[in-house]
């Protein structure tokens, strides 16, 4: 029995399956990771996403934020790995996705149950009145952009350095780690805290860990039961075929 066949067998017999995704799933959609040799922080100062800096220098912060998240990432489309997870959910073989990504690509691929550990760049939040806007409703040529309701400062609705993880996303992720039979890790290195604690918690609670990654991660030799070493799109395509969904 090959590894993809065994992974499919575990998924098909499971009562509850959760996807857990990191930057690696979106690389093939043209979104580079933040960390590493070719990551965004090799080109940009991560201090632009520090919450105190944002409050003190909103225009300067927004100059970089617009370039990275809206000019550069704005045209990214879901790839076969995002679509594979959405298809698994549609067919009842996956119950939810926990993502560390802020690119909204899981939802655009068709996933319905998505818990966003770090928020979503496609929405902006007013820091004065709490009004929330889709980015398409806001003129980003104005920097910093302001709230149409109260003229307050708008901030991307994702977690900046110095901010807490959204409580609902964290609690739902912990719950999935406590009740899932299988966790499918895709494109995550296990380096970003506190999200990195979720897969080990699932392992401790008896979940089988299936990992899809181009390179071994912090999880591979610690908690992973089946390691499918390949690009996210390649591995998910083969897994979807093995599940009989293609």
C-alpha positions, 0 to 999 in steps of 0.5 A: 500500500503506497502512502497516498493509498494509506492517507486516503484510507485514514481519511475515508474511515475517519469521523472528523477530518481537519485541514491545517494550512500554512504559507506553503499552500499559497506559494503556487498561487504566487504568494511568497511566504513571509519567512525564509531566504525568499520570504517577504521579510527579506525584502520588507521591514516586518516592523511595518506590521507592528501594531504600535508602529501602525498607530504611530505612523499609519500612512507609512505603514499603509504605503507598505501594506498596500504594496504587499497585500493589495497591489502584489497579492491582489490577483492571486487565485486559488490553486489545486490544493485549495480546491482539493480541500474545498472538494473534500469538504463538499463530499463530506470527507473534510469538516473544516480548515484551520488556516494561518494564511490571510489571503482568503483563498480557501473561501474563494476555492469554495471552502465553507468552514474556515477558521482564520488564525491570523485574520483576513486581508480582504477586510478592513476594520475601523479602529474607532467604530468597529465598522468592517469593510470588504477591501473592494469598498475602500479607496486604497489610493487614500492613505491611510484609508478612513472609515466612511461612517466615522472617518476613523483609521482603517486597519487590515483585519489581520493580526499584526505583531503585538496583537492577540490571536482572535479568540473565536479562531483560537478556541475553534482550532483547539476544539478541532484538535481535541475532536478530529480523527485526522489532521491534514497539514499542508505547507506549514513549517511549525514555526509560527506560534501559537498556531504551531501548538495546534497539530501537536495537540491533535496528535496528543488527542489521538488524531492521525497526522498526514503532512503534505510538504515540499520539505520536512517541517518541525512536525515531520519527525515528531508527530507526522504519521504519513509524510507526502513529500511534494508541492501542495498542488501535486500532493493534493491532486494525487490525494484527491485522485486516491479518494476517488474525487477527481 
